Amino acid sequence: MTVRPFHNQRNPRLPPFHQTPFPTPYPHPNVSILGTQTTQVFSLCCESVSYNLRISVRVFCIVLSIFGFVVNVVNIVAILKYKLQKEPSIFCILNLTINNTLICILVLPNTAKNTYMEDADSVTTPTCIIAGFVTFGLFGAEFFSMLLISLNRYLMFLHVGLYRKLYLNSRNLALLTIFSWAFPFTMLFMPLTNAWGSFTYKAKRFVCDPFHVMFYRIFIMLAIIICTLPVLLFCYGKILHKVLSNKKRIDVARATNVSQTAISTVSSTTKNNKDRPASGLPEKKNKERHLILSVTAIFVTYAVLYSPFIVLNLYDPEMTKVDAILHAGSTYLGWSHCVINTLVYTALNTKIKDAVRQLLKDSFAQPPFEEHSETEIPEKKKTSMHLALDSV
């Protein structure tokens, strides 16, 4: 007698139960989270993730978590030890570094743990939902921390009065910092409570994300693009334009001054030409090159780390058009910002770089009877333009 297989009536896409490696049908319980009902979403049996991909993601997350934690903690200790956080621009970088440290502690180890889950265990549980809420909340807070840094530099260059009101006032700076953390987490309360969107486990990314609903996904991605890229372009573009225009004016004034002094007397001209370029011109040229390098590094870092993740989420949200390796690669390329951003902002800031170098020197060399005053970074009286160039 031929036995007709019994098919799953709840999801016809699933194969017959007797052909699956699991003896019993999948349950479909409801999960209560914050007073709402969230239906668990199970990955299909045919939607398996390769063993090599699991191993690659696991190793990447563990290595990045350890290395990123060490790099960020060293920066935090250096900033706090030498009290550099009193400067607003460095305080904003400290805020970004703390965000990256939390990603290394909370997000990456949890993702590595998810690689041990079998496909049958790939479910949207309350733990997974809370982990996704923390993950993408930190992701959003990182974007707003970058905005605070770019706005700080823009106002320092071009609007000194507004800069003093916002960044030199400790109360206003604290409010800006709280907003940079509170706003992204507030936006994620909508999918957390199923008001708009929902957190769903993605087996190919090993993470719960809130991009299950199309309109919410488009809203979040466009909000990230609109709030970050135009602001970065505007702020650093205006700074670069200001510096280059000042350079042209200084060059014209210097050329005019040199020509006038050359007519008056030859001896004084040769003396001035020996003195002035050695003191002022090389320093200003180095600062201009440093600024151009800073702007280029920030934009290249943004484009390389974040663009693949945003584009793939908009083009292939269900992860059916593009290979799973590309989806995982774009996700964890984005997570590598927790190390790369810290290294970039540290390398581009002279005071933080010197503080880290001094901290490492004190830790390994341990010179005897060294006073704290010798390790402090000397400060000179500079104009707002010089301070802004040093903070870039």
N, C-alpha and C positions, 0 to 999 in steps of 0.2 A: 504494500500500500504506500502511495506517495504522500508524504507529509508536506503540507503547504506551510511555508514559513510564516510566522507571525511578525508583522511589521509594526514598527513604533507608530502609533496613531498620533502622538503629540508632535513629533517632528518627522515627517516622511523622508527627509533627507538622510536620516540615520539609517544604517544598514539593519537588517533583521537582527534581533537580539541573539539568536543562536549562532550568528556568524561573527559576533564581536568577541574579543578576548575576555569580556566581563560577563559573569554568569547571570547578573540581575539587571533589570532596566535601570536607567539613571533616574534618581529621584529628582523632583523639582520643588524643593521646599522654598518657603519665603524667608527672607532675612530681614529682621527689623533693625533699622538704623536711623536714629534720631526721630523716631515716631513715624517713619514711612516704611512702606513695603517695597523691597527691591528684589526682583526676580533674579535668581542665579542664572548665569549664562555659562553653559558648559561648552568647551571646545569639542568639535567633532572628532571621531576616531581617525578619520582620514586626514585631519589637520595636524599631523604629528610634526614635531620639531626635531631636526636631525641631531644626532649625538655630538657631532663635531661643532655645531653651532652652540649647543649648550656648554660644551667645554670652553669654547673661545670666549663666550660672554662671561662665564664664571671666572676665568683667569683674568680677563680684562678688568672686571669690576673689583676683584680682590686687590690686584696690583695698583689700580688707580686709586682705590680707597686708601691704601696704606701710604702711597707716595704723596697723594694729595693732602692727606691729614698732616704729614710731616711738613710739607712746604707751607701750608696755611698756618700751622701752629707756630712755626719759626717766624713768619711774618708778624703774627699777632704779638708774640713775645717781644720781638724787636721794637715794634711800634709802642707798646706799653712800657717797656723798660726805659726807653729814652724819651718818653712822654711826647711823642710826635703827634698823638691824637688831638692835641690842643689846636693844631692847624686844621681848619675845616676841610681842605682838600684831602688830607691824609685821613681824617676821620671818616670821610665817605669811602675811601679805599679800605679802611678797617671794617666798615659795615659790609662791604662786598666780600672781604676775606672771611668774616664770620659766617656769612651765608654759604660760602664754598666749603667751609669746615663742616657745617651741619650736613651738607650733601654727602661728604665723605663718610660721616659717622652714621647717618640714618638711611640714605637712599641707596647707595651702592652696595652695602652689605645685604640689604633686603632683596635687591635684585639678584645678587649672587645666590641667595637662599632660594629664590624662585626657580632657578635653573635645575634644582633637584626635584621639582614637582613633575610628576607624570602628567600626561595629557588628561587622564581621567580626573586628576586633582586640580586642573586648571579652572577654578571656579571663582566667581565673584563673591567673596566672603566679606564680612564686616572688617576683618583685619586687612584684607586687600584694599577695601575702599578707603580706610583711614590712611593706609600707606600711600595710596595714590593721591589722596588729598594733601598729605605732607609733601610728597614728591613734587607735584606741579605747583604747589604753593611756594616752595623754595625756588622753583624754576622761575615763577613770575617775580618773586622778590629780587632775584638776581638781575632781571631786566631793569627793574626800577632803581636798583643800586647803581647800575651803569648810567641811568638817566641823571641821578643826583651828581655823579662825577662830572658828566659832560656839562650840565647846567652850572655847576660850581665854576668850572674853568671859563665858560662863556661869560658869566656875570663878572668874574674877576677881571677879565680883559676889557669888556665893553660897557658894563653898567656897574661901576664901583659902588654907587650909592645903594642900589638894590642888593648888591652882594653883601654889603655891611648889614643891611636889615635882615636878610634871610640867613646868611651863613655865619656872621659874626655874633648874632644873637643866639645864645645857647638854647633858649626856649623854642625859637623858630626852627633851629636845626634839629632839635629833638622831635618836633612835630613832623618835619619832612621825613625823618628816618622812620618814625612810627607809621606814617602813611605808606612808605615804600614797602613795608611788611604787611600792613593790614589790608590794603586794597586787593592784591592778588588772592589772598585767602578768602576775602569776602566774595569775590567773583566765583570762587569754587564752591561756595555754599549752595549755589543753585543745583549743580549736578549731585552734590552730596545729599541733598534732601529731595532729589528727583523733581524739583520745581522746573528745571530746564536742563535737559541732558542727564546723563547718568554715568557713573564709574563702571567700566567693564574691563574684565581681565583680557589682555591680548597676549596669547600664548607665544606669538612670534617675537614679542618685545619683552616678555617676562615682567610686565608691569600693568597695573590698573590705570587706565587713562579716562578722561572725561569727554572724549571725542566721539562717543557713540552716536549722538544725535547730530545730523548734518548741519543744521542752522547754528547750533551752539559751537560746533567745531569751526565753522567759517567765521563766526563772531570773534572767537578767541584768537584765531590765527591772524585775522585782519587787525584786531586790537594790538597784538604784539608787533606787527609790522608797522602800523601807523604810529604807535606810541614810541617806538625806538628808532627805526631807521631815519625818518625825517628829522627827528630831534638831533640825532647824532650828526647827520649831514649839515643841518643848519648851524649847530653850535660850533663844530670844528671847522666848517667852511668859513664862517664869519671870523673865527680866530685866525685862520690861515690868511684870509684876505686882509685883515688888519695888520698882521705882522709884515706881509709882503709890501703893502702900501707904505708902512712906516719905513721899511728898508729902502724903498725907492726915494722917499723924501730925504732920508739921511744921506744916501749916496749923492743926491743932487746937491745938498747943502755942503757936504764934504768936498765935492769937486769944485764948487764955487769958492769955498774958503781956500782951498789949495791954490786955485788959479790967482786969486787976489793976493795971497801972501807971496806967490812966486813973482808977481810984478814988483812988489815992494822991495824985497831983498832975497838974494839967492841963499845966503847963509842960514837965515831963519827958516826958509822953506825946507832945506835939507834936514835941519834939526827936527822940525815938526814932523816930517815924513818918517823919520826914524822912530820917534816916540809914539805917535798916535796909533798907527796900525798895530804896534806890538801890544798895546794895552786894550783898545776898544774893539777894533775890527775883527780879530780872530774870535774873541769871546762871543760877539753878536752873531757871527756866522755859524759858530758851533751851536748856539741856541736855536737859530733858524733851522739848521739841519735836524736838530733834535726834535723840534716841533713837527716838521714834515714827516720824520720817521715815526713819531708818536701817532699822528693822525692816520698814516698808512697802516701801521700795525694794528690799530684799533679796528679799522674798517675791514682789513683782511681777516682778522680773527673773527669778527662778527659774521662775515660772509661765509667763511669756511665751516664754522662750528654750527651755526643755527639755520642757514638756508636749506641744507638737505632735509632736515627734520620737518621744517615748515612746508616745503614743497611736496614731500612725499605724503604728509598728512592731508593735504588738500587734494592731491591727485589720486591717491590710493588709500583711502581711510580704512577700507575693509581688508587691506593687505592681500588682494587677490591678483592684482595686475603686475606687481613687482615682486621679485624674489625676496624671500624672508631674510636673506643675508644682507640685502641693501637696507631693509627696514631696521634690522638690528644695528647695522653699521651707522646709519644716520642718527639713531637714538643715542648710541653710546659715544659717537663723535660729539654730539651735543653735550653729553655729560662730562666730557673731558675738559669743558670750560672751567670746572672747579680747580684745575691745576693750571691750565694755560692762561686764563685771565689773571690769576694771581701773579704768575711769572712775568706777564707782559706789563702789568701796572707797577710791579716792583722794579723791573728793569728800566722803566721810563721815568721813575721818580728818584731823583738823586738822593734825597734824604732817607727814604726807606732803604734804598740800595746800600747806602753807607752804614745805616743802622744794622742791617742784616749782616753785612760784612764784619762789622765790629763785634756783633753778638757771636758769630761763629769764631772769630779770632779769640775773644775772651773765653769761649767755652772750651776750645781745644788747646790754645797756647797757655792760658791761665797765668798771665804775668803777675808777679807778687807786688802787693801794696800799690795797686793801681787805683787812683781816685776816680770817682764818678765824673768829676768835672773834665777829666782828660778824654773821656769817651763821648761827651756830649758834642753834638754837631754844632759848630759855630754858626751864628746867624749874623748877617749883615743887613744894614738898612738899605732896602731896595724899594723901587717904585712898584706900583701894582702890576705893570707890564713885566718887570723882572720876576716878581713873585709868581705870576701866572706861568711864565716860561719855565721856572724851576719846578712847578707842580705838575707839568705835563708829563 
